[in-house]
């Protein structure tokens, strides 16, 4: 198997890639979702974490296999496009970009809102917009300078966001009331499905860490190892966070949706604990946005390189820094623009659904790539035949079955529109070629 060279520098190792995956997965969601899960399922909410963890584990096994075989940039898009062709790859790329860019806009808005709680002057529109501009432009510049600088910032923010969470888990057990962890009733499949679909938002993003495939050292070994370290670490952390917060706050947890972990830390450490988790939430949001600006422009770079989008200059690599600088600047600019318009919390489930569709495509791409003789040798291979990709695809369909009729219609409409755009573009390119 040949490792594709794109002109980018391969400087990201196992721990850098692991930090990249963890940094994006642990965004703002886990700081507020324990209350929402407790409201839906009570103390049995930990089952939703295990169910999501099972899905993510299966999906990321699929990512580990295809990521060790398709070694160029683009993440999910690159894997699906290689396995099934341009049209499925195009759909996956759009769903991936939509989920990422809207998530960035929402999280960056929430970050400015947190700053505004401490300094109310940031609530004024001019200063809010200026803050968003500094955030996106600053992160863009760091990532243009080099992937080494971008991944270095990711490592720092990953450690910084983990410290308050680990402190809460380590010292919180002394305040846990074990009666708060007893189940009042058996959870139903319907409740588990509803809670898991919401909770999945906190597990999203690990795949984005693989978008820098063209800059990963020894990807056949690095990708599977980093995925195992990242996913297992995040799942363990999430389960412990839910147990500690449920055990400390009990029936009060569902009523503390604004900052449940900060309230739990207040019980454990006093007012300083509330401040610690409050700051940790801000760092986590900043880290997630920085990770997205590191990773997602690589998808745009690959789309342009493959001619999927008609802007060849977006595949340009900086002559000095060897980074896809125009793709980075474009992505940051779009994120800033959407962030200034406002948040879109109501679209969180749609965003999660879009990512689930990406994961569905990647799960099936394991089967597609195994049938390609030139890619079925070398790299990591999931054991037990097709069991994992089929099971992964089945669980994703179960998740999607919990969408409302309106949400399903919205996704189907989007697919129809994107299909029209794709084939119109194809006809236009053929016409232009024949004319020339």
HELIX and SHEET records of a PDB file:
HELIX    1   1 UNK A   14  UNK A   25  1                                  12    
HELIX    2   2 UNK A   30  UNK A   41  1                                  12    
HELIX    3   3 UNK A   42  UNK A   45  5                                   4    
HELIX    4   4 UNK A   46  UNK A   69  1                                  24    
HELIX    5   5 UNK A   76  UNK A   84  1                                   9    
HELIX    6   6 UNK A   86  UNK A  118  1                                  33    
HELIX    7   7 UNK A  120  UNK A  123  5                                   4    
HELIX    8   8 UNK A  125  UNK A  145  1                                  21    
HELIX    9   9 UNK A  147  UNK A  172  1                                  26    
HELIX   10  10 UNK A  173  UNK A  175  5                                   3    
HELIX   11  11 UNK A  178  UNK A  181  5                                   4    
HELIX   12  12 UNK A  189  UNK A  203  1                                  15    
HELIX   13  13 UNK A  206  UNK A  215  5                                  10    
HELIX   14  14 UNK A  219  UNK A  249  1                                  31    
HELIX   15  15 UNK A  250  UNK A  255  5                                   6    
HELIX   16  16 UNK A  260  UNK A  269  1                                  10    
HELIX   17  17 UNK A  271  UNK A  295  1                                  25    
HELIX   18  18 UNK A  297  UNK A  305  1                                   9    
HELIX   19  19 UNK A  312  UNK A  315  5                                   4    
HELIX   20  20 UNK A  325  UNK A  341  1                                  17    
HELIX   21  21 UNK A  345  UNK A  347  5                                   3    
HELIX   22  22 UNK A  348  UNK A  370  1                                  23    
HELIX   23  23 UNK A  373  UNK A  375  5                                   3    
HELIX   24  24 UNK A  387  UNK A  400  1                                  14    
HELIX   25  25 UNK A  405  UNK A  435  1                                  31    
END                                                                             
